[in-house]
C-alpha cells in the first residue's frame, strides 16, 4: 500500500478539496462491515443507520484520508479484490436509499484489521477510533440541533405537546439526533432549549 503520506485527519475537513476517505464501518452485533470511500464519511455513517452509534461498532471502525479520490478508490478496489470471498449482501436494516449494496463484507474483521495495521506501518495516518472521530464531527456540527429544533417546532408546534413515544414518526429523527449526542458525550445544554432537553429525557431510547 505504498503511496503518498496522508496528512493528519485533524488538519483537514471531510470535504477537503480533492481528498477522500477510505472507511471501514463494522456492525456492532453481526460480523458485517462496510468498506467504502467517501468525501463525507460522517454523512455516510448516518445514512446507513440513523442510530449509527448503536448499529456500528465505532471503537473497531477506522478511516484513512487519501490526497485524491483516485488514490482512495485504488485502496478500496485492492481490498475488495483481496476480500472477494467475504462479499455479502447488506444487513436487512440498512435502507436501500443508502446504496453501497456491493460493498459489504462478512467475516472479514481480522483481514480488515490487518489492512489497517498495514496502513499504519507504512506511515499513513489512520483514525483508528471512529467513536473519537464521530464525537469530534458531531461536536463541530452541534449548532445544527438549534436549526432542527426551530424547524420541528414550526412544523409540529410547541414541544410541550409533543408525544414521548415517537417510533415510526418524523419526531424519531429528532430523538435519534439527540440520542447520538448523549451516546457520544456531546454537550447540548447551550445549543437547544430546556423544553427540548426535557422532552428528550422522556423519549430517549438510551438507558438512564
N, C-alpha and C positions, 0 to 999 in steps of 0.2 A: 504493500500500500504506500509505496514511496510517492512523494509529491511535495508540493509547496507547503511550508509550515502554516498551520491555521492560526489566525490571530485569536487572542483570548476572547471568549464569548462576552465577558463583562464589558468589553470596549466597543461592542457593536450592537445595534438593534437587530431584531429579527427581520426587519425589512431592509437591511443594508443593501445598497445598490450592487447588483451583480452577484451577491452571495446567496448561499442556500445552506440548509442543514440536512444532514443525514440523521434520521432519528430512529430509535427503537422504543416502542411502547409495549411493554409486556402486560398481559392481562393479570389481574390480581388473583383470580380464583380458578383459572384454567391455564394450561401450558400453551397458550397462544401468545403471539407477539406480532405487532405491526411494524414492518420495516419499510421506510419510505423516505422521500425527501420533500422539503417544503421551504419556502422563504418565510413562512409564518407558522412555525410548528406549534405555537400555543393555540392558534386558531384551529389547527388540525386536531389537536388533543381534545378540545371541547366539541368539535364536530362529530367525532367518533362516539362520544358519550357525554351527555350533559353533566352527569355526575362522574366526570373523568377521575376525580380524586379518590373515588371508590372503585371504579371499573378497572383502572390501570394500577399496577404496582409501581408507583413513582420512584421508590427507592432503587429499584432494579433497572429502571429505564435510563437511557442516556442519549446524548446527541453530540454531534461534532459539526463545526461550521467549515464549509468549503469557500474558497475565494470566488468560485463561479458555479453556476448551476450545472454546467457540463462536468465539472470535477465531481460534484456530489452525485450526479447521475452515473458516472463511471463506477464510483464506490458501490452504489446501490445495485447496479447491474451485476457487478462482480460477486457481491454477496448473495444475490438471488440465484445466480447460477450455481454457486457453491452449495447453497442450501435448497436446491430444487426438490430434493426428496422430502423436504419438510413443508412444501407448499400446501396450503389448506384453505378451504372457504372461510369467510369471515364469521365470527361469532354471530349468533342469531340476533343478539341485542344491538348490534351495530346498524344504524339506519342506512338504508340504501343510498340516500342522498349524500352520504359522506364519501361515497366512491372508494377507490383503492381496494377493490374486491379481489385483485390478483396479488396483493402484497402482504398477505397474512401467512404466518408460519406456525407450525405446531411441533413441539418437541425440540426446538432449536435453541433453547436458552443457553446451554453450555457453549454452543458454537458462537452465538452472538456475544457472549461474554469474552470469548477468546478473540473475536474481532475487535471488540472494544479495547482489550489489553494490547492488541497489535497496534492500534492507532496510538495508544499512549507510548508504547515502547519506541515507536518510530518518530516521536517528537511532536505529534499532533496534540492539540489541546482538546480534551474531551470533557464535556459536562456530564459527570458520572452519577449525578443525582437529579432526576427530574423534579423531585419534590422541592429541593432548594431553588432550582431554576424557575419552576412554576410559581413558587411563592414570590420570587422577585418580580416576575412578569405581572402577577395579579396585584401586587402592591403598587407597581408603576401605573396600573390601569384602574385602580380602585375608584378614581373620580367618575368612572362610567356608571357606578352604582347610583350616584345622585341623579344622573340623566335617566337611568332606568326607573328610579322611584318617581320622578316627575311624570314620565310617560305613563306609568302604571296608574297613578292617581288620576291623571287626565282621562284615562280610559275606563277605569273601574270604580272611581270615586274614592272617598275618604278611607284611609287604611283601617280605621276603627271598625269598619263594616265588612272588611274582607273575611272570607271564611278561613278557618285554620287548616281544614282538610282540602288540599288543592291538587291532589293527584289527578292527572288527565285534564287539567285546566291550564289556561295560559299563565296563571299565577305560579305554577310549578317552576317555571323558568326563573322567576324572582327568588323563590325559595332555594333553588339549586345554586344560584349565584351567591347568595348569602351563606349557604352551607359550605361552598368552596372556600370562602374567606375564613370561615371558622375552622374548617379542616386543616387549612394551610397556615393558620395563625396570622391572618392579616387583619389588623385592627380597622374597624369601620365606624367607630363611635363618632368620629369627626367628619364623616362623609354622608351618612344617611340619618334620617330623623329618629328620635326616640320612639315614635309610633311604629316605624318600620322595624326597629330592633325588637320591640315588644312583640309584634306580630311574628317575627322570625323565631323568637324563643318558643312560641306555641306551635309553629308549623314545621320546624326543623325535623329532619329525619335522622339527625345525628344523636348519639346518646348524650345525656346531660353531662 
